[in-house]
Amino acid sequence: MGTKQQMLKAIEELPEDAGVEDALDRLYLLYKVEKGLGQADRGELISQEEVRQRMAKWVK
C-alpha cells in the first residue's frame, strides 16, 4: 500500500467526531513508525541498555 493510501485509510478509520488534531496525531504516529522502521532496516539501532540509560534521565 502506498503512502497516500495509508494516510487516507488512517483518516477514514477515525471516528466520525474526530477533529483535525486527531487526524494530525494519527498521521504523525504513522510517520514516526515508518521512520523508525526505516532506521531499523538500516541497522540504526540502540541497545536495550542504552534505552534504559536514556529513560532513566527522563524519570528524574
C-alpha positions as CSV (number, residue, x, y, z in Angstrom):
1,M,0.0,0.0,0.0
2,G,1.4,3.4,-0.9
3,T,1.9,6.3,1.5
4,K,-1.1,8.2,0.2
5,Q,-3.4,5.2,0.5
6,Q,-2.1,4.6,4.1
7,M,-2.8,8.2,5.0
8,L,-6.3,8.1,3.5
9,K,-7.0,4.8,5.3
10,A,-5.9,6.2,8.6
11,I,-8.1,9.2,8.3
12,E,-11.1,7.1,7.1
13,E,-10.7,4.9,10.2
14,L,-11.1,7.9,12.6
15,P,-14.4,8.2,14.5
16,E,-17.0,10.5,12.9
17,D,-16.5,13.1,15.7
18,A,-12.7,13.3,15.2
19,G,-11.2,16.7,14.6
20,V,-8.3,17.9,12.6
21,E,-6.0,17.5,15.6
22,D,-7.0,13.8,15.8
23,A,-6.1,13.3,12.2
24,L,-2.8,15.1,12.5
25,D,-1.9,13.0,15.6
26,R,-2.7,9.8,13.7
27,L,-0.7,10.8,10.6
28,Y,2.2,11.9,12.8
29,L,2.2,8.5,14.6
30,L,2.3,6.7,11.2
31,Y,5.2,9.0,10.1
32,K,7.2,8.2,13.3
33,V,6.5,4.4,12.9
34,E,7.6,4.5,9.3
35,K,10.7,6.5,10.1
36,G,11.6,4.0,12.9
37,L,11.2,1.0,10.7
38,G,13.4,2.6,8.1
39,Q,16.1,3.2,10.8
40,A,15.8,-0.4,11.9
41,D,16.2,-1.6,8.3
42,R,19.4,0.4,8.0
43,G,20.7,-1.0,11.3
44,E,20.4,2.3,13.2
45,L,19.5,0.6,16.4
46,I,20.5,1.2,20.1
47,S,20.9,-1.4,22.7
48,Q,18.4,-2.2,25.5
49,E,21.0,-0.8,28.0
50,E,21.2,2.5,26.1
51,V,17.4,2.7,26.2
52,R,17.4,2.2,29.9
53,Q,20.0,4.9,30.4
54,R,18.1,7.4,28.3
55,M,14.8,6.6,30.0
56,A,16.5,7.0,33.5
57,K,17.2,10.6,32.6
58,W,13.5,11.2,31.8
59,V,12.4,9.8,35.1
60,K,14.5,12.2,37.2
